[in-house]
Amino acid sequence: MSKTFSNQLGSTLAHIQDLFDTVIHGLLRSSGSKNENTVINNIKDAGDSYYKTYSDIKKGKDNE
């Protein structure tokens, strides 16, 4: 079954968003070892929390 243009566009945008989220998560994780800077640690923790929640949501809806 062929997808309509709007479905293809939406799917493409979702894949692009997923790519950006994966790259950002990788950058947050690779930005150095144990930093004593609490601001950096808080940003990393927030990024991890966001990515975990996003991944959990995506797993439930990825097969549509």
Phi and psi restraints in degrees (range 20) as a CNS / XPLOR table:
assign (resid 1 and name C) (resid 2 and name N)
       (resid 2 and name CA) (resid 2 and name C) 1.0 -80.6 20.0 2
assign (resid 2 and name N) (resid 2 and name CA)
       (resid 2 and name C) (resid 3 and name N) 1.0 138.9 20.0 2
assign (resid 2 and name C) (resid 3 and name N)
       (resid 3 and name CA) (resid 3 and name C) 1.0 -82.6 20.0 2
assign (resid 3 and name N) (resid 3 and name CA)
       (resid 3 and name C) (resid 4 and name N) 1.0 146.4 20.0 2
assign (resid 3 and name C) (resid 4 and name N)
       (resid 4 and name CA) (resid 4 and name C) 1.0 -74.1 20.0 2
assign (resid 4 and name N) (resid 4 and name CA)
       (resid 4 and name C) (resid 5 and name N) 1.0 165.7 20.0 2
assign (resid 4 and name C) (resid 5 and name N)
       (resid 5 and name CA) (resid 5 and name C) 1.0 -57.6 20.0 2
assign (resid 5 and name N) (resid 5 and name CA)
       (resid 5 and name C) (resid 6 and name N) 1.0 -43.1 20.0 2
assign (resid 5 and name C) (resid 6 and name N)
       (resid 6 and name CA) (resid 6 and name C) 1.0 -65.4 20.0 2
assign (resid 6 and name N) (resid 6 and name CA)
       (resid 6 and name C) (resid 7 and name N) 1.0 -36.3 20.0 2
assign (resid 6 and name C) (resid 7 and name N)
       (resid 7 and name CA) (resid 7 and name C) 1.0 -68.5 20.0 2
assign (resid 7 and name N) (resid 7 and name CA)
       (resid 7 and name C) (resid 8 and name N) 1.0 -40.3 20.0 2
assign (resid 7 and name C) (resid 8 and name N)
       (resid 8 and name CA) (resid 8 and name C) 1.0 -64.5 20.0 2
assign (resid 8 and name N) (resid 8 and name CA)
       (resid 8 and name C) (resid 9 and name N) 1.0 -42.1 20.0 2
assign (resid 8 and name C) (resid 9 and name N)
       (resid 9 and name CA) (resid 9 and name C) 1.0 -63.3 20.0 2
assign (resid 9 and name N) (resid 9 and name CA)
       (resid 9 and name C) (resid 10 and name N) 1.0 -46.2 20.0 2
assign (resid 9 and name C) (resid 10 and name N)
       (resid 10 and name CA) (resid 10 and name C) 1.0 -62.1 20.0 2
assign (resid 10 and name N) (resid 10 and name CA)
       (resid 10 and name C) (resid 11 and name N) 1.0 -42.0 20.0 2
assign (resid 10 and name C) (resid 11 and name N)
       (resid 11 and name CA) (resid 11 and name C) 1.0 -64.5 20.0 2
assign (resid 11 and name N) (resid 11 and name CA)
       (resid 11 and name C) (resid 12 and name N) 1.0 -42.2 20.0 2
assign (resid 11 and name C) (resid 12 and name N)
       (resid 12 and name CA) (resid 12 and name C) 1.0 -63.4 20.0 2
assign (resid 12 and name N) (resid 12 and name CA)
       (resid 12 and name C) (resid 13 and name N) 1.0 -44.1 20.0 2
assign (resid 12 and name C) (resid 13 and name N)
       (resid 13 and name CA) (resid 13 and name C) 1.0 -63.8 20.0 2
assign (resid 13 and name N) (resid 13 and name CA)
       (resid 13 and name C) (resid 14 and name N) 1.0 -38.0 20.0 2
assign (resid 13 and name C) (resid 14 and name N)
       (resid 14 and name CA) (resid 14 and name C) 1.0 -64.2 20.0 2
assign (resid 14 and name N) (resid 14 and name CA)
       (resid 14 and name C) (resid 15 and name N) 1.0 -40.2 20.0 2
assign (resid 14 and name C) (resid 15 and name N)
       (resid 15 and name CA) (resid 15 and name C) 1.0 -67.4 20.0 2
assign (resid 15 and name N) (resid 15 and name CA)
       (resid 15 and name C) (resid 16 and name N) 1.0 -37.7 20.0 2
assign (resid 15 and name C) (resid 16 and name N)
       (resid 16 and name CA) (resid 16 and name C) 1.0 -64.8 20.0 2
assign (resid 16 and name N) (resid 16 and name CA)
       (resid 16 and name C) (resid 17 and name N) 1.0 -43.0 20.0 2
assign (resid 16 and name C) (resid 17 and name N)
       (resid 17 and name CA) (resid 17 and name C) 1.0 -61.8 20.0 2
assign (resid 17 and name N) (resid 17 and name CA)
       (resid 17 and name C) (resid 18 and name N) 1.0 -42.0 20.0 2
assign (resid 17 and name C) (resid 18 and name N)
       (resid 18 and name CA) (resid 18 and name C) 1.0 -62.0 20.0 2
assign (resid 18 and name N) (resid 18 and name CA)
       (resid 18 and name C) (resid 19 and name N) 1.0 -41.0 20.0 2
assign (resid 18 and name C) (resid 19 and name N)
       (resid 19 and name CA) (resid 19 and name C) 1.0 -61.7 20.0 2
assign (resid 19 and name N) (resid 19 and name CA)
       (resid 19 and name C) (resid 20 and name N) 1.0 -47.6 20.0 2
assign (resid 19 and name C) (resid 20 and name N)
       (resid 20 and name CA) (resid 20 and name C) 1.0 -61.4 20.0 2
assign (resid 20 and name N) (resid 20 and name CA)
       (resid 20 and name C) (resid 21 and name N) 1.0 -42.2 20.0 2
assign (resid 20 and name C) (resid 21 and name N)
       (resid 21 and name CA) (resid 21 and name C) 1.0 -63.4 20.0 2
assign (resid 21 and name N) (resid 21 and name CA)
       (resid 21 and name C) (resid 22 and name N) 1.0 -39.5 20.0 2
assign (resid 21 and name C) (resid 22 and name N)
       (resid 22 and name CA) (resid 22 and name C) 1.0 -66.3 20.0 2
assign (resid 22 and name N) (resid 22 and name CA)
       (resid 22 and name C) (resid 23 and name N) 1.0 -42.3 20.0 2
assign (resid 22 and name C) (resid 23 and name N)
       (resid 23 and name CA) (resid 23 and name C) 1.0 -64.6 20.0 2
assign (resid 23 and name N) (resid 23 and name CA)
       (resid 23 and name C) (resid 24 and name N) 1.0 -45.1 20.0 2
assign (resid 23 and name C) (resid 24 and name N)
       (resid 24 and name CA) (resid 24 and name C) 1.0 -62.9 20.0 2
assign (resid 24 and name N) (resid 24 and name CA)
       (resid 24 and name C) (resid 25 and name N) 1.0 -42.1 20.0 2
assign (resid 24 and name C) (resid 25 and name N)
       (resid 25 and name CA) (resid 25 and name C) 1.0 -61.5 20.0 2
assign (resid 25 and name N) (resid 25 and name CA)
       (resid 25 and name C) (resid 26 and name N) 1.0 -42.8 20.0 2
assign (resid 25 and name C) (resid 26 and name N)
       (resid 26 and name CA) (resid 26 and name C) 1.0 -61.9 20.0 2
assign (resid 26 and name N) (resid 26 and name CA)
       (resid 26 and name C) (resid 27 and name N) 1.0 -40.6 20.0 2
assign (resid 26 and name C) (resid 27 and name N)
       (resid 27 and name CA) (resid 27 and name C) 1.0 -66.3 20.0 2
assign (resid 27 and name N) (resid 27 and name CA)
       (resid 27 and name C) (resid 28 and name N) 1.0 -38.7 20.0 2
assign (resid 27 and name C) (resid 28 and name N)
       (resid 28 and name CA) (resid 28 and name C) 1.0 -64.6 20.0 2
assign (resid 28 and name N) (resid 28 and name CA)
       (resid 28 and name C) (resid 29 and name N) 1.0 -38.6 20.0 2
assign (resid 28 and name C) (resid 29 and name N)
       (resid 29 and name CA) (resid 29 and name C) 1.0 -74.9 20.0 2
assign (resid 29 and name N) (resid 29 and name CA)
       (resid 29 and name C) (resid 30 and name N) 1.0 -30.6 20.0 2
assign (resid 29 and name C) (resid 30 and name N)
       (resid 30 and name CA) (resid 30 and name C) 1.0 -95.9 20.0 2
assign (resid 30 and name N) (resid 30 and name CA)
       (resid 30 and name C) (resid 31 and name N) 1.0 9.2 20.0 2
assign (resid 30 and name C) (resid 31 and name N)
       (resid 31 and name CA) (resid 31 and name C) 1.0 -84.2 20.0 2
assign (resid 31 and name N) (resid 31 and name CA)
       (resid 31 and name C) (resid 32 and name N) 1.0 44.0 20.0 2
assign (resid 31 and name C) (resid 32 and name N)
       (resid 32 and name CA) (resid 32 and name C) 1.0 106.3 20.0 2
assign (resid 32 and name N) (resid 32 and name CA)
       (resid 32 and name C) (resid 33 and name N) 1.0 166.8 20.0 2
assign (resid 32 and name C) (resid 33 and name N)
       (resid 33 and name CA) (resid 33 and name C) 1.0 -87.0 20.0 2
assign (resid 33 and name N) (resid 33 and name CA)
       (resid 33 and name C) (resid 34 and name N) 1.0 -160.1 20.0 2
assign (resid 33 and name C) (resid 34 and name N)
       (resid 34 and name CA) (resid 34 and name C) 1.0 -53.0 20.0 2
assign (resid 34 and name N) (resid 34 and name CA)
       (resid 34 and name C) (resid 35 and name N) 1.0 102.4 20.0 2
assign (resid 34 and name C) (resid 35 and name N)
       (resid 35 and name CA) (resid 35 and name C) 1.0 -90.1 20.0 2
assign (resid 35 and name N) (resid 35 and name CA)
       (resid 35 and name C) (resid 36 and name N) 1.0 144.5 20.0 2
assign (resid 35 and name C) (resid 36 and name N)
       (resid 36 and name CA) (resid 36 and name C) 1.0 -86.4 20.0 2
assign (resid 36 and name N) (resid 36 and name CA)
       (resid 36 and name C) (resid 37 and name N) 1.0 -7.0 20.0 2
assign (resid 36 and name C) (resid 37 and name N)
       (resid 37 and name CA) (resid 37 and name C) 1.0 -74.4 20.0 2
assign (resid 37 and name N) (resid 37 and name CA)
       (resid 37 and name C) (resid 38 and name N) 1.0 112.8 20.0 2
assign (resid 37 and name C) (resid 38 and name N)
       (resid 38 and name CA) (resid 38 and name C) 1.0 -69.8 20.0 2
assign (resid 38 and name N) (resid 38 and name CA)
       (resid 38 and name C) (resid 39 and name N) 1.0 -28.2 20.0 2
assign (resid 38 and name C) (resid 39 and name N)
       (resid 39 and name CA) (resid 39 and name C) 1.0 -65.4 20.0 2
assign (resid 39 and name N) (resid 39 and name CA)
       (resid 39 and name C) (resid 40 and name N) 1.0 -46.4 20.0 2
assign (resid 39 and name C) (resid 40 and name N)
       (resid 40 and name CA) (resid 40 and name C) 1.0 -62.5 20.0 2
assign (resid 40 and name N) (resid 40 and name CA)
       (resid 40 and name C) (resid 41 and name N) 1.0 -43.7 20.0 2
assign (resid 40 and name C) (resid 41 and name N)
       (resid 41 and name CA) (resid 41 and name C) 1.0 -62.4 20.0 2
assign (resid 41 and name N) (resid 41 and name CA)
       (resid 41 and name C) (resid 42 and name N) 1.0 -39.4 20.0 2
assign (resid 41 and name C) (resid 42 and name N)
       (resid 42 and name CA) (resid 42 and name C) 1.0 -66.4 20.0 2
assign (resid 42 and name N) (resid 42 and name CA)
       (resid 42 and name C) (resid 43 and name N) 1.0 -38.7 20.0 2
assign (resid 42 and name C) (resid 43 and name N)
       (resid 43 and name CA) (resid 43 and name C) 1.0 -64.6 20.0 2
assign (resid 43 and name N) (resid 43 and name CA)
       (resid 43 and name C) (resid 44 and name N) 1.0 -42.9 20.0 2
assign (resid 43 and name C) (resid 44 and name N)
       (resid 44 and name CA) (resid 44 and name C) 1.0 -61.8 20.0 2
assign (resid 44 and name N) (resid 44 and name CA)
       (resid 44 and name C) (resid 45 and name N) 1.0 -44.4 20.0 2
assign (resid 44 and name C) (resid 45 and name N)
       (resid 45 and name CA) (resid 45 and name C) 1.0 -63.6 20.0 2
assign (resid 45 and name N) (resid 45 and name CA)
       (resid 45 and name C) (resid 46 and name N) 1.0 -41.1 20.0 2
assign (resid 45 and name C) (resid 46 and name N)
       (resid 46 and name CA) (resid 46 and name C) 1.0 -64.8 20.0 2
assign (resid 46 and name N) (resid 46 and name CA)
       (resid 46 and name C) (resid 47 and name N) 1.0 -40.4 20.0 2
assign (resid 46 and name C) (resid 47 and name N)
       (resid 47 and name CA) (resid 47 and name C) 1.0 -63.6 20.0 2
assign (resid 47 and name N) (resid 47 and name CA)
       (resid 47 and name C) (resid 48 and name N) 1.0 -42.0 20.0 2
assign (resid 47 and name C) (resid 48 and name N)
       (resid 48 and name CA) (resid 48 and name C) 1.0 -63.4 20.0 2
assign (resid 48 and name N) (resid 48 and name CA)
       (resid 48 and name C) (resid 49 and name N) 1.0 -43.3 20.0 2
assign (resid 48 and name C) (resid 49 and name N)
       (resid 49 and name CA) (resid 49 and name C) 1.0 -63.1 20.0 2
assign (resid 49 and name N) (resid 49 and name CA)
       (resid 49 and name C) (resid 50 and name N) 1.0 -44.3 20.0 2
assign (resid 49 and name C) (resid 50 and name N)
       (resid 50 and name CA) (resid 50 and name C) 1.0 -61.2 20.0 2
assign (resid 50 and name N) (resid 50 and name CA)
       (resid 50 and name C) (resid 51 and name N) 1.0 -48.0 20.0 2
assign (resid 50 and name C) (resid 51 and name N)
       (resid 51 and name CA) (resid 51 and name C) 1.0 -65.2 20.0 2
assign (resid 51 and name N) (resid 51 and name CA)
       (resid 51 and name C) (resid 52 and name N) 1.0 -38.4 20.0 2
assign (resid 51 and name C) (resid 52 and name N)
       (resid 52 and name CA) (resid 52 and name C) 1.0 -64.3 20.0 2
assign (resid 52 and name N) (resid 52 and name CA)
       (resid 52 and name C) (resid 53 and name N) 1.0 -46.3 20.0 2
assign (resid 52 and name C) (resid 53 and name N)
       (resid 53 and name CA) (resid 53 and name C) 1.0 -63.4 20.0 2
assign (resid 53 and name N) (resid 53 and name CA)
       (resid 53 and name C) (resid 54 and name N) 1.0 -44.1 20.0 2
assign (resid 53 and name C) (resid 54 and name N)
       (resid 54 and name CA) (resid 54 and name C) 1.0 -61.0 20.0 2
assign (resid 54 and name N) (resid 54 and name CA)
       (resid 54 and name C) (resid 55 and name N) 1.0 -43.5 20.0 2
assign (resid 54 and name C) (resid 55 and name N)
       (resid 55 and name CA) (resid 55 and name C) 1.0 -64.7 20.0 2
assign (resid 55 and name N) (resid 55 and name CA)
       (resid 55 and name C) (resid 56 and name N) 1.0 -40.5 20.0 2
assign (resid 55 and name C) (resid 56 and name N)
       (resid 56 and name CA) (resid 56 and name C) 1.0 -63.4 20.0 2
assign (resid 56 and name N) (resid 56 and name CA)
       (resid 56 and name C) (resid 57 and name N) 1.0 -42.7 20.0 2
assign (resid 56 and name C) (resid 57 and name N)
       (resid 57 and name CA) (resid 57 and name C) 1.0 -65.6 20.0 2
assign (resid 57 and name N) (resid 57 and name CA)
       (resid 57 and name C) (resid 58 and name N) 1.0 -43.0 20.0 2
assign (resid 57 and name C) (resid 58 and name N)
       (resid 58 and name CA) (resid 58 and name C) 1.0 -64.3 20.0 2
assign (resid 58 and name N) (resid 58 and name CA)
       (resid 58 and name C) (resid 59 and name N) 1.0 -37.7 20.0 2
assign (resid 58 and name C) (resid 59 and name N)
       (resid 59 and name CA) (resid 59 and name C) 1.0 -61.5 20.0 2
assign (resid 59 and name N) (resid 59 and name CA)
       (resid 59 and name C) (resid 60 and name N) 1.0 -36.3 20.0 2
assign (resid 59 and name C) (resid 60 and name N)
       (resid 60 and name CA) (resid 60 and name C) 1.0 -75.3 20.0 2
assign (resid 60 and name N) (resid 60 and name CA)
       (resid 60 and name C) (resid 61 and name N) 1.0 -23.8 20.0 2
assign (resid 60 and name C) (resid 61 and name N)
       (resid 61 and name CA) (resid 61 and name C) 1.0 -120.1 20.0 2
assign (resid 61 and name N) (resid 61 and name CA)
       (resid 61 and name C) (resid 62 and name N) 1.0 7.5 20.0 2
assign (resid 61 and name C) (resid 62 and name N)
       (resid 62 and name CA) (resid 62 and name C) 1.0 -72.6 20.0 2
assign (resid 62 and name N) (resid 62 and name CA)
       (resid 62 and name C) (resid 63 and name N) 1.0 -22.7 20.0 2
assign (resid 62 and name C) (resid 63 and name N)
       (resid 63 and name CA) (resid 63 and name C) 1.0 -94.0 20.0 2
assign (resid 63 and name N) (resid 63 and name CA)
       (resid 63 and name C) (resid 64 and name N) 1.0 19.8 20.0 2
